[in-house]
Amino acid sequence: MALRSGERVAARRGMLDRAIELHRRAQASVYHYRFDQARAQLNRSLALLDQMPDAQSEDVLHAKVKALATRGYIEAESGGLDNGLRWLDQAHAQVLLLAPGAQRAELEGLVLQQRSLLLHRASRLEESLELSDKAAVLLERGLAEGVGDANTLAGLYLNRSVIYIGLGSPKAAASECHRCIQVCERYGEPQVAAKAKQNLGYIAYMVGDMVEALRYFAQADSSYRELAPGLAPIVQMDQGRALLAAGLAVDAANVLDEALPALRAQQVVQDVGETELARAAAGLLLGEVRTARRLARAAKRRFERRGNTRWAAIAELAALRADTAAVLDSGKVPAALPVHAMKLAETLRGMLLEDETSLALMLAARLELRRGQLAAARNLLDQVRSPRATAPVDHRMLLRLCRAELAIADGDRRRALSEARAGLTELGKARDRMGGLEMVCGTAIHGLQLGELAIRLVLTGRADARRLFGWLERTRAQVYRYEPVPHSTDERIAERIGEIRQLRRAVQLERLAGRTARKQSAQVAVLERDAVRQGWYASSWGKPRPVAKLDEVADTLGDRALISFAVSGDELVAVAVAGRRTRLVRLGSAATAIEAARRLHADLDALAPDGLPAPIVEVVAGSAARSAAAIDRQFAALWTLVGGRELVVVPTGPLYAVPWGVLESLRGTPVVVAPSATAWLTAALASEPDRPPLLVTGPSLSPQIAEGNELSGVYPDAIRLAGTGATSAAVLAAMDGARIAHLAAHGEHEPSNALFSRLQLADGPMFAHELSQLQRPPGQVVLAACELALNHVRPGDEALGFAGALLAGGVRTVVAAVSRVGDAAAAAAMVRYHELVAAGTSPASALATAIAVDPLRRPFICMGAA
């Protein structure tokens, strides 16, 4: 039976509506990177449109053009640029069937916008920008006349921002992002607005503002997880890049490793390749050269299959960087490698990739220098342009390193040191823009090679102790050079910390009951990761202070002596400042001293438990004594120089784990350990707060620590917090401005993130992260029942942990153990220590006396100043 006219109209309308709905679903699938699903939906949509009795009518053509344009994007992403362009050619052919007018102009703008996007994704930026200019005119006019789609225009602005990013024009890119956000806010397009915020984050990354970059990435990530979870891994790719720029290679690797499986499952070739390259860069920073090379090669193959020669060349550069690192470490440079680097530089120059061209030339120059080809290296460096404002910080440091190495080859030590000094000054400016403590600390990795070169240079020939002191202060423990600015914890971070505290308490109770707590432990890991990531874009840690001058340090030392250790290659050296004289002491093999320090630390850990059988104590104590004696002998020349003076010791690397009181030569000698002379001087000149002492007793302590040898008699005016009253909030409030805080609580160091090192209190853990809330840090903190001294040392001798966070936060003196300590030994040492301090003895002198009785069982050190 033939359909009547009204029924035919309704049937036609139904078919068209179904086709449009299928296209809408396909677009949603694309947003979630479900390309196979989107392709199937588009096939059904296009089939319906082809079956329409009036397939050439305006509304059908309109729907078909949009479906073909979306199909073009899918095919370009998954099958290559040419495939995508063929679908856009079909879309354009359908546009030409329409009569001239607003509808046709709007669809022509759509196809041009999509073609511009595909060309941009293939790195043909100038062509892409030219097409987007034409598309913008058509789409803006159409929307103003009530024809067109706000989403399409917002997408155009978004794509233009990315083009400008690729062309190195951050201001123009930011302007396009803001235009995009304005359209989205006016017409209700939150998903595209989230992408614009991600681009604003990338722009901030380009200009070196990592705090702002990570803040925008977090906003975009939050929106994506709600609106389009499939896009979240793209933000992680950008987060990884920003973290690499901040030197947080481990964090970057973790974020990128989380993103890669999702991206591979989505089969988004371009984004997978870019993420692999970022992960390769993280691998290089972590010393994983093979991993870096493998990922770079994989990315190159992806880009080549996609026809993206520009990104394939960038991937080849990443592989070259890994190859260069490997051969420089081995010392054997094949002649073919610098030739390859020079050819690659030419390829990159032809693609107008300025930063990448410079990097290839610098790698070639380093290789030629290692081969002894000075003229070739000089010629290569002459071709390197001055870094642009958007050049990555590691490229800037590499250029300084190349120039310094060339100067050394020319025999010009002064010029080499000048390049190193200038590079570290640049790095300092980048560090000053960082946010939380972890980011300030992380940047040190970018200047590591420059610092090592400078120290090696100072130690060659006629070594100058005063100059070495200056370089050590310039290159180490920069995180302690900042005057902390008290600030309230971000609301979201505070919320996460509260949740973590409750969960960790629940985990502890479950374990005490003999039950596993896998679910809660997994939840803790997720929340801690979230809190850490929010901390990346925390407010600035503090105001930078100048590096301490040697004369300032010598004046403040008075009758004391300072020893600052350093390692160059396998040589261990020390600068000794005593009696207003500064001398350099060469101490032999660094590996020998470090191995003895590690053996000593292991023995002291084994010796710690109370009630060990006497035969075991005898054997372990004997081993520890032999390790301590080996260190003592190796450092004998130092002890002769300092002549029994009170000491300030600035360790390096594993020497941070040495409890100096166990050395026979230092038995009873007051020793203060500091991350740098600058940190010591700052602490030494700090004023002392005057609020009453604080005595805290955490849960699950043995009676010896918790109740025996009561300290209330030593400090009659003390505030006591114990039992259910010893909560994190109460302890933090009482610590603020206290002249001394004695914290008897179990503690745990968190190697992956020092700010989540913690003390166990009544309501769960108190994290180092929370110490930044203190308006006036206590003058002295004693960590009586845990191993929380400076035991996590990052590149640049950036020593962090719970004690490190206290010192960096402005606490003048911290007393803590560097290895495990038994309850009986800790209780006896701490009571004697506090009796002496209360009687007016300095913390370092009091501790020296308290541990001299049984130094192997009392591995406490005094940190900061005393």
Secondary structure, DSSP 4 states (H G I P E B T S, - for coil): -PPPHHHHHHHHHHHHHHHHHHHHHHHHHHHTT-HHHHHHHHHHHHHHHHH-TTTTSHHHHHHHHHHHHHHHHHHHHHH-HHHHHHHHHHHHHHHTTSPSSHHHHHHHHHHHHHHHHHHHHTT-HHHHHHHHHHHHHHHHHHHHTT-S-HHHHHHHHHHHHHHHHHTT-HHHHHHHHHHHHHHHHHHT-HHHHHHHHHHHHHHHHHTT-HHHHHHHHHHHHHHHHHH-GGGHHHHHHHHHHHHHHTT-HHHHHHHHHHHHHHHHHHT-HHHHHHHHHHHHHHHHHTT-HHHHHHHHHHHHHHHHHHT-HHHHHHHHHHHHHHHHHHHHHHT---THHHHHHHHHHHHHHHTT-HHHHHHHHHHHHHHHHHTT-HHHHHHHHHTSPPPPTTS-HHHHHHHHHHHHHHHHHTT-HHHHHHHHHHHHHHHHHHHHT--SHHHHHHGGGGGHHHHHHHHHHHHSSS--HHHHHHHHHHHS-GGGGEEE---PPPHHHHHHHHHHHHHHHHHHHHHHTT---HHHHHHHHHHHHHHHHHHTTPPP-EEE-PPPPHHHHHHHHTT-EEEEEEEETTEEEEEEEETTEEEEEEEEEHHHHHHHHHHHHHHHHHH-STT--HHHHHHHHHHHHHHHHHHHHHTHHHHHHHTT--EEEE--GGGGG--GGGSGGGTT--EEE-S-HHHHHHHHTSPPP-BPPEEEE-TT--HHHHTSS-STTT-TT-EEE-GGG--HHHHHHHHTTBS-EEEE--EE--TT-GGG-EEEETTEEEEGGGGGG-SS--SEEEE-SS--SS-EEETTTEEESHHHHHHHTT-SEEEEESS---HHHHHHHHHHHHHHHHTT--HHHHHHHHHHTSGGG--EEEEE--
